[in-house]
Amino acid sequence: RLEMRNFGVKVSVIEPGYFKTMIANNAILEKNFLAIWETLPEETKASYGDNYLKELLVIFTKMQKKCSSNLTLVTDCMEHALTSCYPRTRYAAGWDAKLIYIPLSYLPSALADVV
């Protein structure tokens, strides 16, 4: 964003939370992680432990339930950034981006890692 300023280009950053899209599709994520897991050497699998993959898949399932399906929250930010005379530097789309990720970004890294 700052690098483009020298060329007279204004960049707005859109930071969406979790939304129901193909990127967050649980079936696709699970298929990809299982395929990657199968290609790992046994030593690497042992380092992560038996329950690592199972726990990761449970986390994906929980995250999928919390994903918003209202993509207009993101596209409204895009529209504002493109059409506004004075677009914002950053846009947060979704309740999780506004209530979790933005406040988390202000914390010291060590504390954010714990959270």
C-alpha angles and dihedrals in degrees: 000000000000093000091058093051090077088062094050093255117136114209125197119197117220112201110189125190121219115317132175101258135130089268090063096037106136096212093052093045091049093048092049095047092047090051091050092045091054092055094052120104115254090245091060092047089051091051091057094042134230097283098047097091094042092051091047091053091049089053091051090051092051092047091050090057090055096047116114119233092199100102091171086083087068098037091049089057090049092050092050092048091051100042105032121103088219109028119191122252092233135021124195114203120196135022093269093054091051099041103034115017101041095049089043090055090061094055122093110266094247091055093043089053090056092049 
